[in-house]
Structures are given as structure tokens and as C-alpha cells.
């Protein structure tokens, strides 16, 4: 059974992480990085005592990674990461839920099919633990994807690295502030669960059109601008955005910027039941970078998602976007 395989791997990762926490004086997430690396290398790389070593060896031997699918490995790793994040992460670092990653994968597939695209480059400028990119890679395993991720937090980036290794997924990772200059060529697709808040580094913010004259710029605005800068003309962008993105004193500036550089393709409001507080509710925002000779869509695709646990309802949204794409192509 799928669940039991995921549970078994979760148990092994969790127990060995706890042992390494005690033996090496590490935080849970730091120890998770270490145990993930042990599992990948097939060896215990840390200086632990004989008792701890024997316990860990017995746990590792109970798991055969080659018997698990990439998605089973991702799900187990996600669950153990979520456990560690309870004590570690600030709100804007929360992991993107599976349901959103699967929905974005389905939407992206429809755009790729419509564009007759079989291979593409993908960037997540706020990659975190890599869960969103890994979900897309697993859901779109029939596509050749060259993936890139940027993350300022070194522990989260190490988790993304270990997760990719365990799933044998290819991704190039960069440990830096994504709003500094990036040495990444423009890509076909950008996906990002946008970090929301104020950006404190004025020396980099001033290089952006969406900087504010007074006070700190919104980091989520700057991430949109940086993402468009690193998207090929005609490329697609899928953002998880706060519902109030287009409210407030700077919204007019964002509107003007998007009108200049992109075509809005769609806005899909996620169910309010997903969020503890209605003020934290989010939507999926789909953009296409302007390309010479291309016209804006005849109409923007708008939808309100029902519960994402309802698979039929999710498929209905995917079907609606398929019909919309066909209409737009006429």
C-alpha cells in the first residue's frame, strides 16, 4: 500500500533525525539534512557512538529506496520536513501544500500541450525545501525539465538538495538572495509561492521599477519583477499570491508594470477553507511575458476553486482551462 511505504520512510527519517539531533547537537531540520545524505550515500557520515550507529544502521536497512516511487519519497520527506518546520520557519517560509503543487502541475500541463512543448526550463526563485518543484517534476515526469531554484536560507536549500538526490531529480540550486542579480538565463516557466512582506535591502530594491520612493518595497512585488526579468518572451509564470495583491497604495504601480511587461492569463482563487485566517487567503496568478507579435488573451480565465480535496472539482477546473485555451487559440 502507498500509505504504508510513505509511513515507513517517514518513520526511518524521523527516528534517525532524532538520534542525530541528540548525538550531534543539531536542530531537527539540520539533522534531517544529515540523515537524508546518509540514506543517499548508503553510509553514516557523522561521528556518532556505537549504540547510535547500530540503531541508525538497523533503521536504514529497513528501507529500500529503489522499491519506492519518487512521489512516495517526496511525500515522506515532506511530512518529516513539516514536523521540523513547526519550530523553525517563519510564516512566509511555509511549505506549499501538495494540493496547490498538483493543481499548478495540471494547469501547466494544459499550457504545454496547447503550445506543443515537450521540454522546458523551470525556475523557482523562492524554492525553499524544493517541494513545489519536486511536485511538478513528479507530476510532469513525461517532460524533460531543466530546473533551477534559488533560496537565501541555507538549511532550506540543503533540504531541497537532499530531497532532489533521494528522488533522483535534477535541479540546479543557488544559495543567495533571489532579489540580488541572478546568474541564470531566462527560462520558459517560472513557478513561485511568493514570499510576502517588506524587502529590507534598499541597495538592491532601488534597481527595481517596483521599488518604493519611501520606506521598504514589497518583496512579493520585487519577486514578480525579477521573475519576469528571468522569463523568456512568451514564457509562463505561475505565482501563488495573496488575495490582496492588487489592493493598497502601490497596486496601481504594479498594474502599470504588468501591463507593460506581461499578459494576465488567469486568476484562480483558492478555497478559503485552506487558510486559518481569511486575510491569509491566496490565489494562483498566471502570467505570460509579452512577446512581439503576440496578442493578449480575448478574456482572462477566472475561477473560484472548490475544496482541493475534491478531485472531480479540481479536474473540472483543468477541463475549463483546456476549453479556454482552445477558444483562445481560435
N, C-alpha and C positions, 0 to 999 in steps of 0.2 A: 504493500500500500504506500502511496505517495507520502501521506502524512507521517507514517512511522519512520520512513527514511529521513525525512526532514527533522523529525523529533530526535532521532538517534544522533545525527550530525550536530544538532543544536546541543544535545547533552554532552557530547565529547568536547566541543568547542568551549562550552560553558565551564565544565569541570576542569579542563586543562588551563583555562584562563584564570580560574580561581586559584589553582595551585601556583601558577607563575606570579600572580599578584602577591601572594604570601612569600614566595621564595625569593623574588627579585625586587620587592618593594615598588611595584608598578601600579598605575591605575588600571581599572578594568579594561578600558579601550587599548591602552598601551600593551597590556598582557595579551589581549585578543590579537593584536598585530603579530606578536611573537609566536603565539600558538598556531596562527594561520600560516606563518612562514615555516614552522616545524612540519606541519602537515604537508605543505607543498614540497619541502625539501626531503621529507622522509627521514628526518633526524631531529634530535633535541639539541638546539644550538645554544642554550643558556646554561650557565654554571649552576646546576641545582644539585641537591644532595641525592644520595642513592634511593632513599624512600620515595621522594618526589618523582625521580626519574622513572622508577618502576611503575608507579601509579600512572604516569603520563603515557609510558610505552604501552601499557595494557589498554588504556583508552584509545590511543591512536590505532592500535592493531584491530580494534573492533569495527573500524570504518574502512571501507574500500571505496575510495573516491571514484575509481573507474566504473563502479556499479551505480553511481548517481548521475542524474542528468544535470546539465548546467543550471537549469531552473531550480532543481531541488537544492543544489549547493547555494545558489543565490538566496533562496528563501530562508534556509537555515542560518546563513551568515547575517542576513538582515535581522532575523529575530534576536540573535545574540548581540548584534550591534545596538539594537533598540534597547536591550536590557542595560548595556553600558552607558547609553546616552541619557538615561534618567538622571544621572549625577553629573553629566559633563557638559551638555550642549545648551547654548542659548536658543531662544525661540526661533530665530531666523536660520538656525542650523538644523532644524528638524528634518528628518529623512522624508523624501517624497513618498507618499503611500503607494503601494503596489497598484491599486485600482487606477490611480492617475497615470502611472507609467504605462500600464496596459492600454488605457484609453488613448494616450498620446501615440503609442505604437500603432494602434489601429487607424487613427487619423492619418498618421504619416504614411502608412502603407497605401491608403487610398490616393494620396497626393502623388506618391511614387509611381503607382500603377497608371494613374492618369497621365503622368509625364513620361511614361515608358522608361523609367530609371531603374537600373539593376544594381548599380554600385554607387556609393556616395561617401562623402566625408562628413563627419559629425563633430560638433564642438559643444561641450557644456562648460561655460565659463565659471560656474559655481558648482563644481562636480561633487563636493562633499565626500561621502563614502563611496560614490560611484554607483549607487543603487538605481538611479533613473537611467543612466546609460546602459548598465548591465541588463535592465529590464527590456530596453529597446533592442539591444543586441540579441537577447534570447528570443524575443517575440518575432524579430525580423531576421532569424538565422539563415533564411534563404537569400539574403542580400549580402554582398561584400561591403562591409562598413569599415572605413578607416576613422577611428575615433580619437578625439583629443579631450582632455579635461584639465581644468585649472582650479586650484584650491589653495587658499592662503594658510589654512590650518594644517600643519604638518601631520598631526595624528590622523585626521580625517583622510588626508591624501594617502597615508600609509595603508589605511583600511581599504581604500579604493584599489591600491596596488595589489594587496594580498587577495582581495576578492576577485580581481581580474585573473590573477595567477591560478587560483583554485578552480575557476570556471574555464580556464584556458581561453580567455577572451583577450583580444589585442586592443590596447589603448595607450596612447602617449600622455603621460601625466606631467604637469608643471606645477611646482610648489611656489606660487607667487600671488601677489595681489592682482586679480584679473583686470583691475582698472589702471594699472601701470601698462606701459607699452608691451604688447604680446608679440612674440616671435613665432606666430602661427599664421600660415597662409589662409586666405579666405576659404570658407567651407561651403558645402551645399546646404547643410542643415545645422541650425543651432537649436538646442533644447536647453531650457533652464527653469528651475524653480527659483524665481528671482529673490535674492536677499533683500529684505525690505528694511529701510532705515535711513539714517543720515551717514554720509561719507565724510570722515574726518580729515582726509588728506587734501588740503586745498591746493597744494603744489601740482597734483595730478588732475584734480577736478577742474582747474582753470583751463585745461586743454580741451574740455568738452563744451559743445554747444549748449548742453542742458545743465551746465553749472549755474549756480545762483549768484547774483551780484552780492547779496548779503546773506551771511550765515552759510551753513553747510548744505551742499547739494544732496538730493535724494540718491542713495546708492542704486535703487532699482531703476531710476531714470538713466543713470550713467551706464548700468549694465545693458540696457536696451540699446543705447547709442554705441557702446563698444561692440555689442553683438552684431549690429548692422554693419559696422566697420569691417568685421571679420566674416561677413557673408558674401558669397559671390552674387553678382547681379542675377536676379531671377531665383535666388535661393530662398529657402523657407525658414521661418523662425517660429518655434512653439514655446511660449512662455506661460508659466503658472504665475498669475498676477493677483494682487489684492483687488477686491471688487471696487475699492475706492480709488483706483489708479488715476481715473480721469476726473477726480474731484479735487478741489483745493486751488490755491492761488497760482500754482505753477502748471496746472493742467493745460491751459491754453498754449503754453510754450511747448509742451510735449505733443499736443495735437499738431501744431505747426511743423514740428520736427518730423513727425511721422508722415505727414502729408508730403513733405519734401523728399523723403528717402524711401518710403515703402507704401505698399498697398495693403490695407487691412483685409484679410481673407475671412476671418471668423472670430467669434467670441462665444465661448460655451461656459455658461455659469455652472459651477459645481454645486451639488446639493448642500444646503445649509446644515443638514444633519451630520456632515463630515467634520464640522468645526464646533469646538466647545463654545465659542463666542461668535455671534453673528458678525461682529466687527472684524473678525479674522477670516471671514469667508473669501474664497478665491475663485478665479475663472481661468480657463485656458484661452490664451490670446494667440491667434495665428496671423503672422505677417508674411508678406513676400517682398523681398528687396526689389526696388524698381530696376527694370531692365529696358534698354532702348527698344522701342517698337512694341512693347507690351502695354496693354490697357488695364485699367483697374477692373475688378470684378463688377458685373452688372448689379449684383447685390451682395451684401456681406452676409455670410452664414451666421445665423444667431440661433442659439438653443439653450434651454434650461435642462440640465441633467437631472434625471430622477436618481434614485439611490444607485450607486455604482455597484452594489452587491447584486442588483437585478441584471443578470447577464442579457436577458432579452431586451431590456431597455437600452443597455449600452450598445447592443447590436443595431437597435433601431436608429440610434444617433449616427453610427457608422454608415448605415444604409442611407440616411438622409444626406450625409455629406457626399456620398457616392453620387446620388441623384443631382445634388447641387453642382458637383464638379462636371458632370455630363452636360448639364444645362449651360454652364459657363463656357464649355468647350464649343458650343454650337455657334 
